[in-house]
Amino acid sequence: MTRHWPAPVAALAAGLTFVLSGILRHTYPFGNLPRSTNDLGQQIVPMYAHYRDVLTGHGGDLFFNWSSGFGVPFLGDFMAYVGSPLSWITVLMPRDRVDLALFLVDVLAIGLAAGAMTAYLRYLRPGPAWPAVIAGVSYGACGWAIDDAAYMSVWLNGLVAFPVICLLCEWILRRRSALSLLVTSLVVALLWTSHFYTVYMAMIGAALVVVARLLADDATVSWRHRLTGALRCFVAVGLGTGLAAPLLLPTFEAVRAARPSPDMVFQPVLPLTFLARLLPGSEGVGTTPGLTVGTVMLLLAISLPFNRLVPARERIVWTATVVLTMLSLQIRITHEIWHGFDAPNGSPYRQAFVVAGLLVIVGWISWSAGIRTVLPVAAPIGAVLVLYGLSWDVRSTTRATHLVVPVLIVVALGAWFLSRSPRWVRRGAAAVLVAAVFVEVALSSVAIDERRSKILSAKAPWGAEHTALRSLVTSAADWPTYRTAPGAEQTVNDPMLIGGQGPQYYSSTIPDRVSQQLLDLGFGYSSYGRAVVDPRNPVVDAIFAIRSRAVGRLSLERYDVPPLVTVRPAAAWSSSDPGPFGAQESALGADVYTVPRVRTEKGQVLLASCAPGSEIWFAAPEFVGSVLVAGRGWVVNLSAKVKSPGVYAGAPMLRVGAVGADGVAAVPIRLSPRATLPPSPIGCLDRSRLATAVHTLTPPSPPAVDVSGHAIHIRLHPSDTSASLVIATIRIEGWRCSVDNGPAHTPDNRAGLLAVPLQAGASTVSCTYHPPGLSQGLAVAALVMLLTGAGLVLVRRAR
């Protein structure tokens, strides 16, 4: 008990600092201020809600999500957003407490990271218990965890993974046993499933630690012994990666097929701006690295090169490791390596938690060896005070930074002076130092969250509006015959958060084919096409069987549309109209638009000739300016504030009015210097032709449809002629369909929709989605299991 209590105490203390910061800030669940900042509110909370539905058998499965984007893969989202072993917490709570579940996930992940680091440090170097607690808390609640990862909860899995992998490899280095290899492999496989992205960074960091550990080892240890230990560690990590292949390979395929973002050119920040993030309370989310591990651990990390009680070999190796790793964050090629050669378009320093971990490790090495002389005390204090003065007005510095740094220096210096006093005095000084670190972490977290809230918006937690909207959508449910769209009143992922089956979807793993197909049909977009904006267009509703739609917060509209599955002529009809008007007609299989020639009058009014009474639709996704909409006034089509119009964001199709009795379609516009209009921006929709098309696709007795997980089963009324069965979902790789229990084939592409050819007399169709890469992943995992088992048998026989 005496040996192992620091790890759970550190975990509890780190989690409590996060809770205390929420209490002080009055953020959810301790006050009225929302905490679901940016992607936490827009992506992670909705996906946790959907994941809960999957686990409780209320929608889709891990392979496929029928709720969003008219049907999209889910395994990539699972690995990118909700794969943490802690995500089971959401099942223990009511669905309307998903925000609380995410808060608990953050608290537990921060605590686990602190506990794991404490356990690793105590195993790496024996040392006093209370400094190990300080070190663990300083890591678990480091600046990166609070500033960058707390609102991207899944990133915290990398924070946990780094010390866990270091601990496992240290076990292998010391205990050359089959058990250590087997346990490490299994744990690494579990870590991979928690979040492949930051766990990849954690593995790079752990590899650096192992290399430093071997180089710094005592000269009496042979190089053969060191290298074989490192090889065992790398083999165990490789086996664990192979065991996770059934999830990793499909995820890599999903990422490769996802909507790409523009190539980003990494720009390092200024040296002072970079180093200023070493100070507690500093904030720079998305622009600078969250390096801070608190004043005490920073002082200890800087003390290592000056502490002669640590062997020179260790001082040189560990100091070089920290410095080179910090430099790697600022160099383009190493920056790309850290991010798997896919530079992110936001938060370029996502690997900063590894530097935080290294600072804690080297600080512990110095502390555990003892600090007896003046130089390893005076040099760090002088360096931190110089940085403190130079960084006073740096943008990332907060009032908390100004306050806590000098106070903690005084407290730490006092504890050092009293380190040779009587035992009761030393214990009192240690208690004061621990309390000071705890308060510093909490105040720093408050300052970071307060500053960040002024930059990033936050979504309100589940409330009365969410409940009312969910009840409204549930009341209109008619799935799988028709869809019910919840809109995007709360988030851009409301189909997952609220329920229903709408087009809204925002994910880094959205298939490029889905994104592009919806954009071609007149959808708007943001985030480079990773989030789609519903045009609320009647032709789109007819194509995708949206029979009911939540409009506003508490109203519902119903439409006459064809069912989810339709039987059409065997030969596809293709429209000759340009732009989204023609794409919609081809998907619907009917001519419902007139796309006239457009002329401009005085540069401010678009004029065209159409049938009187037809609806005027304006489609110009890259047009920066405003359009006069009947009954609404001037509506911004695309704001000039968006980054790179037509790339970062695009405008959806917009209904602007109706054609007058004179047959003139007039669309007043307000141009901006960056305005771009397509050749055919106006389409006139004939509602009577649309009604005829809907009636044609809606038989008196539609096919019986059953959707189960990642499959759809259809029972047909046999016909005497060949035909084509069309399912109102975007055709992507991974679908296989069979007719009348025959062999499975890749389905056809019918204007972007999933289609299956039918011969005369066909009565059943079954389509199943399997994530690309799954079969290969299962084969790799099976091979790894076979090799592992064979290896264990050989080792046992040899013994």
Secondary structure as UniProt FT lines:
FT   TURN            2..5
FT   HELIX           6..25
FT   TURN            28..29
FT   STRAND          36..37
FT   HELIX           40..44
FT   HELIX           45..55
FT   TURN            56..57
FT   STRAND          64..65
FT   TURN            69..70
FT   STRAND          72..73
FT   HELIX           75..77
FT   HELIX           78..82
FT   HELIX           85..92
FT   HELIX           95..97
FT   HELIX           98..124
FT   HELIX           129..140
FT   HELIX           143..144
FT   HELIX           145..149
FT   TURN            150..151
FT   HELIX           153..155
FT   HELIX           156..174
FT   HELIX           178..194
FT   HELIX           196..215
FT   TURN            219..220
FT   HELIX           223..243
FT   HELIX           245..257
FT   HELIX           271..276
FT   TURN            277..278
FT   TURN            280..281
FT   TURN            285..287
FT   HELIX           295..303
FT   HELIX           304..306
FT   TURN            308..309
FT   HELIX           312..328
FT   TURN            329..330
FT   HELIX           332..338
FT   TURN            339..341
FT   TURN            348..351
FT   HELIX           352..369
FT   HELIX           375..390
FT   TURN            391..393
FT   TURN            395..396
FT   HELIX           399..417
FT   HELIX           418..420
FT   HELIX           423..453
FT   TURN            454..455
FT   STRAND          458..459
FT   HELIX           464..475
FT   TURN            479..481
FT   STRAND          483..485
FT   TURN            492..493
FT   HELIX           494..497
FT   TURN            508..509
FT   HELIX           512..520
FT   TURN            521..522
FT   STRAND          524..526
FT   HELIX           527..529
FT   STRAND          531..533
FT   HELIX           538..543
FT   TURN            544..545
FT   STRAND          546..551
FT   TURN            552..554
FT   STRAND          555..558
FT   STRAND          565..569
FT   HELIX           579..588
FT   STRAND          593..594
FT   STRAND          599..601
FT   TURN            602..604
FT   STRAND          605..609
FT   TURN            612..613
FT   STRAND          615..618
FT   TURN            621..622
FT   STRAND          625..629
FT   TURN            630..632
FT   STRAND          633..638
FT   TURN            640..641
FT   TURN            646..648
FT   STRAND          649..650
FT   STRAND          654..658
FT   TURN            661..662
FT   STRAND          664..671
FT   TURN            673..674
FT   STRAND          682..685
FT   HELIX           687..697
FT   STRAND          704..708
FT   TURN            709..710
FT   STRAND          711..715
FT   STRAND          723..730
FT   TURN            733..734
FT   STRAND          735..739
FT   TURN            740..741
FT   STRAND          748..750
FT   TURN            751..752
FT   STRAND          753..758
FT   TURN            760..761
FT   STRAND          764..769
FT   TURN            772..773
FT   HELIX           774..798
//
